[in-house]
Amino acid sequence: MEGIIVRRVIPSDNSCLFNAVGYVMDHDKNKASELRQVIAATVVSDPEKYSEAFLGKTNEEYCEWILNPEKWGGAIELSILAEFYGREIAAYDIQTTRCDLYGQDKNFEERVMLIYDGLHYDALAMSPFEGAPEEFDQTIFAVQSDRTVGSVERLALNLVKDQQGKRSYTDTSNFTLRCGACQIGLIGQKEAVEHAKATGHVNFQEYS
């Protein structure tokens, strides 16, 4: 299909990564619970691979953690989901325009694409024209012999660069947050993580 690359917005509910993957893989924005289960089952089935050193917490703790709908996903979860679906997942970072490719060592024949703004994942899709309904979206692209997805890659990168130019990202090292529980002000992801560990508070709002 010829067309344009568009950003399909996924709700900001702490499960955006899973629902973005659900959309690009299955055209379903409500897959988070199911995909969290997939990840937990994968991790618990291979404690040697998914060790405490790899996960940053014990296998059991991680499984409990990832099943909590309040917890965010990241690189570990994307690599597991790429393998589960048998497709590469390209995650474009708006701030740096870097593309992190998951499953690239598996010789998968198809790729899907996500876009990340520092805090949130949305889906990328090929649409036949601006404003076309989502049911016309193409989200799965054939990987060619040179391990690219051809012109789709250039179109995706152009969209990411456009978003970068509009500063449609959050600089997580310097952004300002307020704890929703105790209203304390925090700067950057590092302080937020430390505060969460110390207090158990996980509800942060960005403010300027």
For each residue, the residues with C-beta under 8 A, 3 or more apart:
1: 126 128 138
2: 128
3: 126 127 128 129 132 138
4: 126 127 129 130 155
5: 113 124 125 126 127 152 155 156 158 159
6: 124 125 126 127 130 137 159
7: 115 122 123 124 159 163
8: 23 122 123 124 125 134 137
9: 122
10: 16 19 20 23 29 120 121 122 123
11: 16 19 29
12: 16 120
13: 16 19 32 69
14: 69 70 71 72
15: 18 19 32 36 69 73
16: 10 11 12 13 19 20 72 120 121 122
17: 20 21 72 73 74 77 78 114 121
18: 15 21 22 31 32 35 36 73 77 81
19: 10 11 13 15 16 22 23 29 30 31 32
20: 10 16 17 23 24 114 121 122 123
21: 17 18 24 25 31 35 78 81 85 89 112 114
22: 18 19 25 26 28 29 30 31 32 34 35
23: 8 10 19 20 26 27 28 29 31 123 125 139
24: 20 21 89 112 113 114 123 124 125 139 140
25: 21 22 31 81 85 87 112 139 140
26: 22 23 31
27: 23 134 135 137 139
28: 22 23 31
29: 10 11 19 22 23
30: 19 22
31: 18 19 21 22 23 25 26 28 34 35
32: 13 15 18 19 22 35 36 69
33: 36 37 69
34: 22 31 37 38
35: 18 21 22 31 32 38 39 81
36: 15 18 32 33 39 40 66 67 69
37: 33 34 40 41 67
38: 34 35 41 42 80 81 84
39: 35 36 42 43 66 73 77 80 81
40: 36 37 43 44 63 66 67
41: 37 38 44 45
42: 38 39 45 46 50 80 83 84
43: 39 40 46 47 50 55 59 62 63 66 80
44: 40 41 47 50 59 60 63
45: 41 42
46: 42 43 49 50
47: 43 44 50 51 59
48: 51
49: 46 54
50: 42 43 44 46 47 54 55 59 62
51: 47 48 54 55 59
52: 55 56 57 58 59
53:
54: 49 50 51 76
55: 43 50 51 52 58 59 62 76
56: 52 62
57: 52 61 62 65
58: 52 55 61 62
59: 43 44 47 50 51 52 55 62 63
60: 44 63 64
61: 57 58 64 65
62: 43 50 55 56 57 58 59 65 66
63: 40 43 44 59 60 66 67
64: 60 61 67 68
65: 57 61 62 68 71
66: 36 39 40 43 62 63 71 73 77
67: 36 37 40 63 64
68: 64 65 71
69: 13 14 15 32 33 36
70: 14 202
71: 14 65 66 68
72: 14 16 17
73: 15 17 18 39 66 76 77 78
74: 17 77 78
75: 78 79 100 102
76: 54 55 73 79 80
77: 17 18 39 66 73 74 80 81
78: 17 21 73 74 75 81 82 89 91 100 102 114
79: 75 76 82 83 102 103
80: 38 39 42 43 76 77 83 84
81: 18 21 25 35 38 39 77 78 84 85 89 102
82: 78 79 85 87 88 89 102 103 106 108
83: 42 79 80 86 103 106
84: 38 42 80 81
85: 21 25 81 82 112
86: 83 106 108 110
87: 25 82 103 108 110 111 112 140
88: 82 101 102 103 104 106 108 110 111 112 143
89: 21 24 78 81 82 101 102 103 111 112 113 114
90: 99 100 101 102 111 112 113 114 156
91: 78 99 100 101 102 113 114 115 116 121
92: 97 98 99 113 114 115 116 124 156 157 160
93: 96 97 98 99 100 116 118 160 169
94: 97 115 116 117 118 160 163 164 168 169
95: 117 118 164 169 170 171
96: 93
97: 92 93 94 157 160 161 164
98: 92 93
99: 90 91 92 93 157
100: 75 78 90 91 93
101: 88 89 90 91 104 111
102: 75 78 79 81 82 88 89 90 91
103: 79 82 83 87 88 89 106 108
104: 88 101 108 147
105:
106: 82 83 86 88 103
107:
108: 82 86 87 88 103 104 111 143
109: 142 143
110: 86 87 88 140 141 142 143
111: 87 88 89 90 101 108 140 141 142 143 149
112: 21 24 25 85 87 88 89 90 139 140 141
113: 5 24 89 90 91 92 123 124 139 141 152 156
114: 17 20 21 24 78 89 90 91 92 121 122 123 124
115: 7 91 92 94 121 122 123 124 159 160 163
116: 91 92 93 94 120 121
117: 94 95 120 122 163 168 169 170
118: 93 94 95 169 170 171 172 175
119: 170 172 206
120: 10 12 16 116 117
121: 10 16 17 20 91 114 115 116
122: 7 8 9 10 16 20 114 115 117
123: 7 8 10 20 23 24 113 114 115 139
124: 5 6 7 8 24 92 113 114 115 139 156 159
125: 5 6 8 23 24 134 137 138 139
126: 1 3 4 5 6 137 138 139 141 152 155
127: 3 4 5 6 130 132 136 137 138
128: 1 2 3 132 136
129: 3 4 132
130: 4 6 127
131:
132: 3 127 128 129 136 137
133: 136
134: 8 27 125 137
135: 27
136: 127 128 132 133
137: 6 8 27 125 126 127 132 134
138: 1 3 125 126 127 141
139: 23 24 25 27 112 113 123 124 125 126
140: 24 25 87 110 111 112
141: 110 111 112 113 126 138 149 150 152
142: 109 110 111 149
143: 88 108 109 110 111 147 148 149
144: 147 148 149 150
145:
146:
147: 104 143 144
148: 143 144 153
149: 111 141 142 143 144 152 153
150: 141 144 153
151: 154 155
152: 5 113 126 141 149 155 156
153: 148 149 150 156 157
154: 151 157 158
155: 4 5 126 151 152 158 159
156: 5 90 92 113 124 152 153 159 160
157: 92 97 99 153 154 160 161
158: 5 154 155 161 162
159: 5 6 7 115 124 155 156 162 163
160: 92 93 94 97 115 156 157 163 164
161: 97 157 158 164 165
162: 158 159 165 166
163: 7 94 115 117 159 160 166 168 169
164: 94 95 97 160 161 167 168 169
165: 161 162
166: 162 163
167: 164
168: 94 117 163 164
169: 93 94 95 117 118 163 164
170: 95 117 118 119 175 206
171: 95 118 174 175
172: 118 119 175 188 189
173: 188 189 190
174: 171 187 188
175: 118 170 171 172 187 188 189 206
176: 185 186 187 206 207 208
177: 185 186 187 191 192 204 205 206 207
178: 183 184 185 186 204 205 207
179: 182 183 184 186 195 199 201 203 204
180: 183 201 203 204 205
181: 199 201 203
182: 179 199 201
183: 178 179 180
184: 178 179 195
185: 176 177 178
186: 176 177 178 179 191 192 195 204
187: 174 175 176 177 191
188: 172 173 174 175 191 192
189: 172 173 175 192 193
190: 173 193 194
191: 177 186 187 188 194 195
192: 177 186 188 189 195 196 204
193: 189 190 196 197
194: 190 191 197 198
195: 179 184 186 191 192 198 199 201
196: 192 193 199 200 201 202
197: 193 194
198: 194 195
199: 179 181 182 195 196
200: 196
201: 179 180 181 182 195 196 204
202: 70 196
203: 179 180 181
204: 177 178 179 180 186 192 201
205: 177 178 180
206: 119 170 175 176 177
207: 176 177 178
208: 176
